[in-house]
Every structure is written in structure tokens, then in C-alpha cells.
């Protein structure tokens, strides 16, 4: 049975350090299994957040050997017994203890999103949508809120001075799902520009690369939002809309 050295961060906001634990790993085990074995046999006070152990709750996010991953979906067979496997908390958010961070920033940002506002129903009281219009936003609903995309975002991770002004990839997915909803009537242009600050995104696609659900965050959400924002402030587009009698509804 292979034995790994798990180099796990231990500590809180006051101080912390990496500690090594030698752990046997059976075939098919994932990083979260090994962390639980450390808890059971060597460090019962090790703090780690998890829930479903099936890659659907997003709770067990961590940085494993420097890469943001879900611990429950990262198999130990990816790593060599000859090198320590480093497990650290996601770096972009305040540390609580050990592998647990305070991700409330993301929920507070989500509260600021202008919600869905439906257009009036059809004369028979129903709503009708084309399947192709719904297909476009289904991808965004796969988000499990693991916040790995937020963790790797350069604006959030490396520029503390912009963090309060910038919503981040997870919020842009939610906004895009509302903006592209075929029944929505709300204009979120000013929110996207000023409150969410999509203009700060430099489109490195690092958020897309770490998404465990394979959501094309940059191409299908962020870039379309940037294009809509640009169109709204384009004087030619504004004149065309005015000529056609189109007006922007207040948010």
C-alpha cells in the first residue's frame, strides 16, 4: 500500500505552518479521503470543510500542490510517493483555521445582483421561451460555488485595492445567466460596469481552466458581458436604438 507524506497547512490568522503527516493511501482514494485519515489517526483537530464528497457541493476547495482543486475529486494516484503532497487553503480569501477560509465575500457580492424581472405574460397568462434560448444559459446553472474561479482570479487574488470593487467570475456567471434569460427585462449595464467592474477582468481564462464543471466562464459569460457594456456606451449603437424606438428600461 503506498504511503504519502501529506504536507498540510495548520494554523489560523495569528500564525501557521505546514506540517508533514505520513499516511497510507489505498487504491482509489482521493485527497479528501487521506485528509480524513489524518484527522482520524493523527490530527483530530484538523479543520477542513466538506459536505457531499461527490464534487457537487463545492465545499472542499483547496490548493493541492499549488493548484486549486476539489479535494474530493483529486485522486492520490496523480501524485508521487517520493514527493510531499502539499495541501493549503485557497489563498484569495481570509483564513479561518487550517484548510477553512471565509468565503462570505462571494455571497455578499451575489446579494448586489439585480434580480430577474420577467416581462408580462402572454394573453393566456403563460410564458413562452424557445429551447435554443434556454440552452444558452443552462451551462451557467452547473456552477457548484466552489469559488476556485474566484481563487485564481488575478484581480481578487493579487490586487487587494480592487477587491471590493470587483465581483469576480462566479458573479459574472450569475449575471450572464440573467442577462441572457429570454424573459428578463432588466438592464444591468450600469451594475456590470460600475458595481461588478467587469472592465477590470484581463481575460486570462484562468477561471475557466480551474472550473470543475467545465463552464466556459470567459468565452460564454465574461466576454459577452464586456461586449454588451461596450455596445451600451457606443454612440452609434445608441443612435440606432433611438432611431428604432428602443429605450433602455431602468434597473
C-alpha positions as CSV (number, residue, x, y, z in Angstrom):
1,X,0.0,0.0,0.0
2,X,1.5,3.4,-1.0
3,X,2.4,5.8,1.8
4,X,2.4,9.5,1.1
5,X,3.8,12.5,3.0
6,X,0.9,15.0,3.3
7,X,2.2,18.5,3.9
8,X,-0.8,20.2,5.3
9,X,-1.2,23.8,6.4
10,X,-2.0,24.2,10.1
11,X,-2.8,27.5,11.7
12,X,-5.1,30.5,11.9
13,X,-5.0,34.2,11.3
14,X,-2.4,34.7,14.0
15,X,0.2,32.2,12.8
16,X,0.6,29.0,10.8
17,X,2.9,26.5,9.3
18,X,3.0,23.3,7.1
19,X,3.2,20.0,9.0
20,X,4.0,16.6,7.5
21,X,1.9,13.6,8.1
22,X,2.8,10.1,6.8
23,X,-0.4,8.4,5.6
24,X,-1.2,5.2,3.8
25,X,-3.5,5.6,0.8
26,X,-5.5,2.7,-0.6
27,X,-6.2,2.3,-4.3
28,X,-8.9,4.8,-5.5
29,X,-8.5,7.2,-2.6
30,X,-8.9,10.9,-3.2
31,X,-7.1,13.7,-1.3
32,X,-10.2,14.3,0.9
33,X,-10.1,10.6,2.0
34,X,-6.4,11.0,3.0
35,X,-7.2,14.2,4.9
36,X,-10.0,12.4,6.8
37,X,-7.5,9.6,7.6
38,X,-5.1,12.2,9.0
39,X,-8.0,13.5,11.2
40,X,-8.8,10.1,12.4
41,X,-5.3,8.9,13.2
42,X,-3.0,11.9,13.8
43,X,-4.7,15.3,14.0
44,X,-8.3,15.2,15.3
45,X,-8.3,19.0,15.5
46,X,-7.6,19.5,11.8
47,X,-10.2,21.8,10.3
48,X,-11.5,21.1,6.8
49,X,-14.8,22.0,5.1
50,X,-16.6,19.3,3.1
51,X,-20.2,18.1,2.6
52,X,-21.1,15.8,-0.3
53,X,-17.8,14.1,-1.3
54,X,-19.2,13.9,-4.8
55,X,-18.0,17.0,-6.5
56,X,-21.3,18.8,-6.2
57,X,-21.3,20.9,-3.1
58,X,-18.1,22.8,-3.8
59,X,-17.1,22.8,-0.1
60,X,-13.7,21.1,-0.1
61,X,-11.8,23.6,-2.3
62,X,-8.1,23.7,-1.5
63,X,-4.8,24.3,-3.2
64,X,-3.2,20.9,-3.8
65,X,0.4,21.1,-4.9
66,X,-0.2,24.7,-5.7
67,X,-3.2,24.1,-8.0
68,X,-6.8,25.0,-6.9
69,X,-8.8,21.7,-6.8
70,X,-11.7,20.0,-5.2
71,X,-10.1,17.6,-2.8
72,X,-12.9,15.0,-3.2
73,X,-12.3,14.9,-7.0
74,X,-8.5,14.8,-6.9
75,X,-7.1,11.2,-6.9
76,X,-4.0,10.3,-5.0
77,X,-2.7,8.4,-8.0
78,X,-1.9,11.8,-9.6
79,X,1.0,12.2,-7.1
80,X,4.3,10.5,-6.4
81,X,5.1,8.9,-3.1
82,X,8.6,10.3,-3.5
83,X,7.5,14.0,-3.1
84,X,5.3,15.6,-0.3
85,X,1.8,16.4,-1.4
86,X,1.1,20.0,-0.2
87,X,-2.5,20.8,0.8
88,X,-3.2,24.5,1.6
89,X,-6.3,26.7,1.9
90,X,-7.4,28.7,-1.0
91,X,-5.4,31.9,-0.9
92,X,-7.7,34.6,-2.1
93,X,-9.9,34.7,1.0
94,X,-9.3,35.2,4.7
95,X,-8.1,32.2,6.6
96,X,-10.3,30.9,9.5
97,X,-8.2,27.8,10.5
98,X,-6.2,25.1,8.8
99,X,-7.9,24.4,5.4
100,X,-11.0,26.5,6.1
101,X,-11.4,30.0,4.7
102,X,-14.0,32.7,5.0
103,X,-15.7,32.8,1.5
104,X,-18.6,35.2,2.6
105,X,-17.2,37.8,0.2
106,X,-18.7,35.8,-2.6
107,X,-22.2,35.7,-1.1
108,X,-22.1,39.4,-0.2
109,X,-21.3,40.2,-3.8
110,X,-24.1,37.9,-5.0
111,X,-26.6,39.9,-3.0
112,X,-25.9,43.0,-5.0
113,X,-27.0,41.5,-8.3
114,X,-30.3,43.0,-9.7
115,X,-32.7,40.0,-9.7
116,X,-34.7,38.6,-12.6
117,X,-37.6,40.8,-13.8
118,X,-40.0,39.0,-16.0
119,X,-41.8,40.6,-19.0
120,X,-45.6,40.5,-18.9
121,X,-47.1,37.0,-19.6
122,X,-48.8,36.2,-22.9
123,X,-52.6,37.0,-23.2
124,X,-53.4,33.4,-21.9
125,X,-51.3,34.0,-18.8
126,X,-48.4,31.8,-19.8
127,X,-44.8,32.4,-20.7
128,X,-43.2,31.0,-23.8
129,X,-39.5,30.5,-24.5
130,X,-37.6,28.9,-27.3
131,X,-35.4,25.9,-26.3
132,X,-32.4,27.3,-28.1
133,X,-32.6,30.4,-25.9
134,X,-32.7,28.3,-22.7
135,X,-29.9,26.1,-23.9
136,X,-27.5,29.1,-23.9
137,X,-27.8,29.7,-20.1
138,X,-28.0,26.1,-18.9
139,X,-24.2,25.9,-18.7
140,X,-24.1,28.6,-16.1
141,X,-26.5,26.7,-13.8
142,X,-24.0,23.9,-13.4
143,X,-21.9,26.2,-11.1
144,X,-21.4,24.5,-7.6
145,X,-20.0,27.6,-6.0
146,X,-16.6,26.0,-5.2
147,X,-15.1,29.5,-5.8
148,X,-12.0,28.1,-7.4
149,X,-12.5,30.6,-10.2
150,X,-12.6,33.4,-7.6
151,X,-9.4,32.0,-6.0
152,X,-7.3,32.1,-9.2
153,X,-8.7,35.5,-10.4
154,X,-5.8,37.9,-10.5
155,X,-7.9,40.9,-9.6
156,X,-9.2,39.2,-6.4
157,X,-6.0,37.3,-5.5
158,X,-3.3,39.8,-6.3
159,X,-4.9,43.3,-6.1
160,X,-6.4,43.9,-2.7
161,X,-7.0,47.5,-3.7
162,X,-9.5,46.4,-6.4
163,X,-11.1,43.5,-4.5
164,X,-14.0,45.5,-3.0
165,X,-14.9,46.9,-6.4
166,X,-14.6,43.7,-8.4
167,X,-17.3,40.9,-8.3
168,X,-15.3,38.1,-9.9
169,X,-16.0,35.2,-12.3
170,X,-18.7,33.5,-10.1
171,X,-20.8,36.6,-10.0
172,X,-20.3,37.2,-13.8
173,X,-21.7,33.7,-14.4
174,X,-24.8,34.6,-12.4
175,X,-25.2,38.0,-14.1
176,X,-24.8,36.4,-17.6
177,X,-27.5,33.8,-16.8
178,X,-29.9,36.7,-16.0
179,X,-28.9,38.9,-18.9
180,X,-29.3,36.1,-21.4
181,X,-32.6,34.9,-19.9
182,X,-35.3,35.2,-22.7
183,X,-37.9,36.6,-20.3
184,X,-35.8,39.1,-18.4
185,X,-36.4,42.8,-18.9
186,X,-33.9,44.4,-16.6
187,X,-30.9,46.4,-17.8
188,X,-27.8,45.6,-15.7
189,X,-25.4,47.6,-17.8
190,X,-24.5,50.1,-15.0
191,X,-24.2,47.3,-12.5
192,X,-21.9,45.3,-14.7
193,X,-19.8,48.4,-15.4
194,X,-19.7,50.2,-12.0
195,X,-20.6,47.7,-9.3
196,X,-19.3,44.4,-10.7
197,X,-16.4,46.2,-12.6
198,X,-16.2,43.7,-15.4
199,X,-13.7,46.1,-17.1
200,X,-11.0,45.0,-14.6
201,X,-11.0,41.5,-15.9
202,X,-8.0,40.9,-18.2
203,X,-9.4,37.7,-19.8
204,X,-6.5,35.4,-18.9
205,X,-9.0,32.4,-18.8
206,X,-7.5,31.1,-15.6
207,X,-11.0,30.9,-14.1
208,X,-12.2,28.7,-16.9
209,X,-9.1,26.4,-16.6
210,X,-9.9,25.5,-12.9
211,X,-13.7,25.1,-13.2
212,X,-14.5,21.5,-12.1
213,X,-17.8,21.7,-14.1
214,X,-16.1,22.8,-17.3
215,X,-18.0,26.0,-17.6
216,X,-16.6,28.3,-20.3
217,X,-16.6,31.3,-17.9
218,X,-14.5,33.7,-20.0
219,X,-15.8,32.9,-23.5
220,X,-19.5,32.4,-22.7
221,X,-20.1,34.8,-19.8
222,X,-17.4,37.5,-19.2
223,X,-16.7,38.4,-22.9
224,X,-20.4,38.7,-23.8
225,X,-20.9,40.9,-20.7
226,X,-17.9,43.1,-21.8
227,X,-19.4,43.3,-25.3
228,X,-22.8,44.3,-24.0
229,X,-21.3,47.0,-21.9
230,X,-19.3,48.4,-24.8
231,X,-22.4,48.4,-27.0
232,X,-24.4,50.3,-24.5
233,X,-21.8,53.1,-24.5
234,X,-21.2,53.1,-28.2
235,X,-22.7,56.3,-29.6
236,X,-23.5,54.7,-33.0
237,X,-25.4,51.8,-31.3
238,X,-27.2,54.4,-29.1
239,X,-28.3,56.3,-32.1
240,X,-29.5,53.2,-33.9
241,X,-31.5,52.2,-30.9
242,X,-33.0,55.7,-30.6
243,X,-33.8,55.6,-34.3
244,X,-35.6,52.3,-34.0
245,X,-37.5,53.5,-30.9
246,X,-35.7,51.2,-28.5
247,X,-35.3,52.5,-25.0
248,X,-33.4,51.2,-22.0
249,X,-35.6,50.2,-19.1
250,X,-34.4,51.4,-15.7
251,X,-32.9,48.8,-13.4
